[in-house]
Amino acid sequence: EENGHPSKKLKSDADEEDTEDQNKKLPKRKIVLLMAYSGKGYHGMQRNVGSSQFKTIEDDLVCALVQSGCIPENHGEDMKKMSFQRCARTDKAAGQIVSLKVRLIDDILEKINNHLPSHIRILGLKRVTGGFNSKNKCDARTYSYMLPTFAFAHKDHEVQEELYRLDRETLERVNQLLGCYKGTHNFHNFTSQKGPRDPSAKRYIMEMYCGEPFVRENMEFAVIQVKGQSFMMHQIRKMIGLVIAIVKGYAAESIMERSWGEEKVDVPKAPGLGLVLEKVHFEKYNRRFGNDGLHEPLEWTEEEEKIAVFKEQHIYPTIINTEKEEKSMANWLKTLPIHDFNSSAVEVQTNNKNPK
């Protein structure tokens, strides 16, 4: 038996080397990967080569791509070599899309996932055109924002966070306000370092609504969905922050219209914890290449169940447990009175005459 072992080992080593050699000969093809991840403990999605103390989701992905034999080791160091592009930099995602060139090895998804931790999964893969870039070709993105519903309780009402339940009337008010964002508006007050005349501050929102509340771990939560062409830094968190400030009674509804005007408005930024990239849309690409006989449309209906399971197992528990431990929403709500929601002395006087 002892003599048998070395030869066995050598045989499997030789097989592995053969496979590696065969992989090296495979031509590289442009693909997209459908990724889901819950990035607690990471510093976002985007890789910072040379900065080892801040681990990102892409660090783990690149390691797995190298270890599974999909890309040569030097591509991991210089991501341009594999034409790598992500759609968004959010640190939680149910439907992130990255485009890159890989060797299409056998059982590729299984092999990549074997080298990834359970909170990062590759759920799908499709071949795309050679010039495809997931960031440029994406014509809309859908994000969700999960929050405890006590965030909508009026400031004048004492609430016990775990006992609070959102009533129908408040949910309707939240949805009426979220609906106001639809269309094109100037969102210069919803990001940093953009002036009111900057054309890039104009953004188009296709839909925004809050779904039915549900209870997890004795606390009620709700999920807001927003679909837009593209979003600026902090934009979604500020859009939600302003609605919370209005519903709680800290700001008048008129502040929304004012915030899209030229003046500077103090818009509060809701915590980042609940923000998740849900879905990336490639409608133009699908129309042009989706049915050309060579490429398939970038739609993931078959993967929807896997996405839902991943959210229930990894994303929602991360948000719920972190909220309960760190109280990010509860602590942020305490900062709302510090904001100045009145634009001018004249308006302050008017508001005092007509207390609402």
MARKE-672542 format. One line per 5 residues: number of its first residue (from 1); for each residue x, y, z of C-alpha. Coordinates in Angstrom, 1 decimal. Last residue first. Layout:
# residues N
NUM = X,Y,Z | ... .
# end
This chain:
# residues 356
356 = -49.1,71.7,9.8 | -48.2,74.9,11.7 | -49.3,77.8,9.4 | -47.9,80.9,11.0 | -44.7,79.1,12.0 .
351 = -44.3,77.7,8.5 | -44.6,81.2,7.0 | -42.0,82.6,9.5 | -39.5,79.7,8.6 | -40.1,80.3,4.9 .
346 = -39.1,84.0,5.2 | -36.0,83.1,7.3 | -34.9,80.8,4.4 | -34.4,77.2,3.3 | -36.0,75.3,6.1 .
341 = -35.1,71.7,6.5 | -32.2,72.4,8.8 | -30.9,69.0,10.0 | -30.2,68.4,13.7 | -33.7,67.0,14.3 .
336 = -32.9,64.1,11.9 | -29.8,62.9,13.9 | -31.9,60.6,16.2 | -33.2,58.8,13.1 | -29.6,57.7,12.3 .
331 = -29.3,55.9,15.6 | -32.5,53.9,15.1 | -31.5,53.1,11.5 | -27.9,51.9,12.4 | -29.1,50.0,15.4 .
326 = -25.7,48.1,15.6 | -26.9,44.7,16.8 | -30.5,44.7,15.6 | -29.7,46.4,12.4 | -26.7,44.2,11.8 .
321 = -28.9,41.1,12.4 | -31.6,42.2,10.0 | -29.3,43.4,7.2 | -27.1,40.3,7.3 | -30.1,38.0,7.7 .
316 = -31.7,39.7,4.6 | -28.6,39.3,2.4 | -27.5,35.7,3.2 | -30.1,33.0,3.3 | -33.3,34.9,2.2 .
311 = -31.4,36.8,-0.5 | -29.6,33.7,-1.7 | -32.9,31.8,-1.9 | -34.5,34.6,-4.0 | -31.5,34.7,-6.4 .
306 = -31.6,30.9,-6.8 | -35.3,31.1,-7.6 | -34.7,33.9,-10.2 | -31.9,32.0,-12.0 | -34.2,30.6,-14.8 .
301 = -35.6,34.1,-15.3 | -32.1,35.6,-15.8 | -32.3,37.9,-18.8 | -29.2,39.0,-20.7 | -30.6,37.9,-24.1 .
296 = -28.7,35.0,-25.8 | -26.0,35.4,-28.4 | -25.3,33.8,-31.7 | -28.8,33.4,-33.2 | -29.3,37.1,-33.4 .
291 = -32.0,37.0,-30.7 | -30.5,38.8,-27.8 | -28.1,40.9,-30.0 | -30.0,44.1,-30.8 | -33.1,44.0,-28.6 .
286 = -31.1,42.4,-25.8 | -28.5,45.1,-26.0 | -31.1,47.8,-25.8 | -32.9,46.2,-22.8 | -29.8,45.5,-20.7 .
281 = -31.2,45.9,-17.2 | -29.3,45.3,-14.0 | -31.1,43.8,-11.0 | -31.3,43.9,-7.3 | -28.3,46.0,-6.1 .
276 = -28.9,46.1,-2.4 | -29.1,49.1,0.1 | -30.2,48.3,3.6 | -27.0,49.0,5.5 | -26.1,52.4,3.8 .
271 = -27.8,54.5,6.4 | -30.3,57.3,5.2 | -28.7,60.5,3.9 | -30.4,63.7,5.1 | -31.0,66.4,2.4 .
266 = -30.0,69.9,3.4 | -31.1,72.0,0.4 | -28.8,74.2,-1.7 | -30.9,76.3,-4.1 | -31.2,75.6,-7.8 .
261 = -34.4,73.5,-7.8 | -34.8,69.8,-7.3 | -34.6,70.1,-3.5 | -37.4,72.7,-3.6 | -39.8,70.3,-5.2 .
256 = -39.1,67.8,-2.5 | -39.1,70.4,0.3 | -42.8,71.1,-0.4 | -43.7,68.0,1.6 | -42.7,69.8,4.8 .
251 = -39.8,68.4,6.9 | -39.5,66.9,10.4 | -42.9,65.3,10.4 | -41.8,61.6,10.4 | -43.2,61.2,6.9 .
246 = -41.2,64.2,5.6 | -37.9,63.1,7.2 | -38.4,59.5,6.0 | -39.0,60.8,2.4 | -35.8,62.9,2.6 .
241 = -33.7,59.9,3.8 | -35.1,57.7,1.0 | -34.0,60.1,-1.7 | -30.7,60.6,0.2 | -29.9,56.9,0.3 .
236 = -30.8,56.6,-3.3 | -28.5,59.5,-4.4 | -25.5,58.6,-2.1 | -23.1,58.5,-5.2 | -25.0,59.1,-8.4 .
231 = -27.6,56.8,-9.9 | -28.2,55.5,-13.4 | -31.2,54.8,-15.7 | -33.5,54.3,-12.7 | -35.4,51.6,-10.9 .
226 = -36.2,52.0,-7.2 | -37.6,49.3,-4.9 | -38.3,50.0,-1.2 | -38.4,46.9,1.0 | -40.3,46.8,4.3 .
221 = -39.3,45.5,7.8 | -41.2,44.6,11.0 | -39.2,43.2,13.9 | -39.9,40.0,15.7 | -36.9,38.2,14.1 .
216 = -38.5,38.9,10.6 | -41.9,40.5,10.1 | -43.2,41.7,6.7 | -44.2,45.1,5.3 | -45.9,45.3,1.8 .
211 = -43.7,46.9,-0.8 | -42.4,50.5,-1.0 | -42.3,52.2,-4.4 | -40.0,53.8,-7.0 | -40.3,53.6,-10.7 .
206 = -38.6,54.9,-13.9 | -36.3,57.5,-12.3 | -34.3,59.7,-14.8 | -31.4,61.7,-13.6 | -30.2,65.3,-14.1 .
201 = -27.1,65.8,-12.0 | -24.9,65.2,-15.1 | -26.1,68.6,-16.5 | -24.2,70.4,-13.7 | -26.1,73.7,-13.2 .
196 = -27.2,72.8,-9.7 | -23.6,72.1,-8.6 | -22.3,68.6,-7.9 | -19.8,67.9,-5.1 | -21.9,65.5,-3.1 .
191 = -25.1,63.7,-4.0 | -28.8,64.2,-3.5 | -28.8,68.1,-3.6 | -27.7,67.9,-7.3 | -30.7,65.6,-8.1 .
186 = -32.2,67.6,-11.0 | -35.3,65.7,-11.9 | -36.4,63.4,-14.7 | -39.4,61.2,-14.2 | -40.5,59.4,-11.0 .
181 = -39.4,61.0,-7.7 | -43.0,61.9,-6.8 | -43.8,58.2,-6.6 | -41.7,57.9,-3.4 | -44.0,60.6,-1.8 .
176 = -47.2,58.8,-2.7 | -45.7,55.5,-1.7 | -44.8,56.8,1.8 | -48.2,58.3,2.1 | -49.8,54.9,1.2 .
171 = -47.6,53.1,3.7 | -48.7,55.7,6.4 | -52.4,55.1,5.6 | -52.1,51.3,5.6 | -50.5,51.1,9.1 .
166 = -46.8,50.2,9.7 | -46.4,48.0,12.8 | -44.2,49.0,15.7 | -43.7,46.4,18.5 | -40.0,45.8,17.9 .
161 = -39.2,49.5,17.8 | -41.3,50.6,20.7 | -42.8,53.9,19.6 | -43.4,57.3,21.2 | -45.4,59.3,18.7 .
156 = -44.4,62.9,18.0 | -41.7,61.9,15.5 | -44.2,60.1,13.4 | -43.3,56.4,12.8 | -41.8,55.9,9.3 .
151 = -38.4,54.5,10.5 | -40.4,52.1,12.7 | -40.8,50.2,9.4 | -37.3,48.6,9.7 | -35.5,49.1,6.4 .
146 = -34.6,47.2,3.2 | -33.5,49.3,0.2 | -33.8,47.7,-3.2 | -31.9,48.7,-6.3 | -32.9,48.4,-10.0 .
141 = -30.5,49.5,-12.6 | -31.1,50.8,-16.1 | -29.5,51.0,-19.6 | -26.5,48.7,-19.0 | -24.2,48.7,-22.0 .
136 = -21.7,51.1,-20.5 | -21.2,49.3,-17.1 | -21.4,45.7,-18.4 | -19.0,46.3,-21.3 | -19.5,44.2,-24.4 .
131 = -17.0,44.6,-27.2 | -16.6,40.9,-27.8 | -20.3,40.2,-27.8 | -21.7,38.2,-24.9 | -21.6,34.6,-23.6 .
126 = -23.7,33.9,-20.5 | -23.0,32.9,-16.9 | -25.3,32.4,-13.9 | -25.5,32.2,-10.1 | -21.9,33.1,-9.2 .
121 = -22.1,33.1,-5.4 | -20.4,35.2,-2.6 | -21.7,34.6,0.9 | -20.7,30.9,0.7 | -17.0,31.7,0.4 .
116 = -15.6,31.3,-3.1 | -13.2,28.7,-4.5 | -15.8,26.0,-5.1 | -18.0,28.7,-6.7 | -15.4,29.1,-9.5 .
111 = -15.3,25.4,-10.1 | -19.1,24.9,-10.1 | -19.6,27.8,-12.5 | -16.9,26.6,-14.9 | -18.0,23.0,-15.2 .
106 = -15.6,22.6,-18.1 | -13.3,25.6,-18.8 | -14.4,28.6,-20.8 | -11.1,30.5,-20.6 | -12.1,34.0,-19.4 .
101 = -12.7,37.5,-20.7 | -14.7,39.8,-18.5 | -18.2,41.3,-17.8 | -19.6,41.6,-14.3 | -23.3,41.7,-13.5 .
96 = -24.6,42.2,-10.0 | -28.0,40.6,-9.3 | -28.6,39.9,-5.6 | -26.1,42.5,-4.5 | -24.6,43.9,-1.3 .
91 = -21.4,46.0,-1.3 | -22.6,48.4,-4.0 | -20.0,49.3,-6.6 | -22.1,48.9,-9.8 | -22.0,47.3,-13.2 .
86 = -18.6,45.7,-12.9 | -16.0,45.6,-15.7 | -13.0,43.3,-16.3 | -11.4,43.5,-19.8 | -9.3,40.4,-18.9 .
81 = -6.0,42.3,-19.2 | -7.6,45.4,-17.7 | -7.7,43.5,-14.4 | -3.9,43.8,-13.9 | -2.9,41.7,-10.9 .
76 = -5.5,39.0,-11.4 | -4.6,38.9,-15.1 | -1.1,37.9,-14.1 | -2.4,34.6,-12.6 | -3.9,33.4,-15.9 .
71 = -7.8,33.4,-16.0 | -10.4,30.6,-15.8 | -8.0,28.1,-14.0 | -10.2,27.6,-11.0 | -7.5,29.2,-8.7 .
66 = -7.2,32.3,-10.9 | -11.0,32.9,-11.1 | -11.4,32.2,-7.4 | -8.7,34.7,-6.5 | -10.3,37.3,-8.8 .
61 = -13.7,36.8,-7.1 | -12.2,37.0,-3.6 | -10.5,40.3,-4.4 | -13.6,41.5,-6.2 | -15.7,41.3,-3.0 .
56 = -13.2,43.7,-1.4 | -10.5,43.4,1.3 | -9.1,46.6,2.6 | -5.7,45.6,4.2 | -4.3,44.3,0.9 .
51 = -4.2,47.7,-0.9 | -2.0,46.9,-3.9 | -4.9,46.4,-6.3 | -8.0,48.2,-5.0 | -10.8,46.0,-6.1 .
46 = -14.4,47.3,-6.4 | -17.1,45.7,-4.4 | -17.2,47.5,-1.0 | -14.7,47.3,1.9 | -15.7,43.9,3.1 .
41 = -16.7,42.8,6.6 | -20.3,42.3,5.5 | -20.5,42.0,1.7 | -23.5,40.0,1.0 | -23.1,38.6,-2.5 .
36 = -24.9,37.6,-5.6 | -23.2,37.5,-9.0 | -24.4,36.9,-12.6 | -21.3,36.5,-14.7 | -20.9,38.0,-18.1 .
31 = -18.8,36.5,-20.8 | -16.1,37.5,-23.4 | -14.2,34.4,-24.5 | -10.5,33.5,-24.0 | -9.2,30.7,-26.2 .
26 = -8.4,27.4,-24.5 | -4.8,26.4,-24.7 | -4.1,27.3,-21.0 | -7.0,25.1,-20.0 | -5.4,22.1,-21.8 .
21 = -2.2,22.7,-19.9 | -4.1,23.0,-16.6 | -6.0,19.8,-17.4 | -2.7,18.0,-18.2 | -1.2,19.4,-15.0 .
16 = -4.1,18.1,-13.0 | -3.9,14.7,-14.6 | -0.1,14.6,-13.8 | -0.8,15.5,-10.2 | -3.5,12.8,-10.0 .
11 = -1.0,10.2,-11.5 | 1.8,11.4,-9.2 | -0.4,10.9,-6.2 | -1.4,7.4,-7.2 | 2.3,6.6,-7.9 .
6 = 3.2,7.9,-4.4 | 0.5,5.9,-2.7 | 1.0,2.4,-4.1 | 4.4,1.9,-2.4 | 2.8,2.4,0.9 .
1 = 0.0,0.0,0.0 .
# end
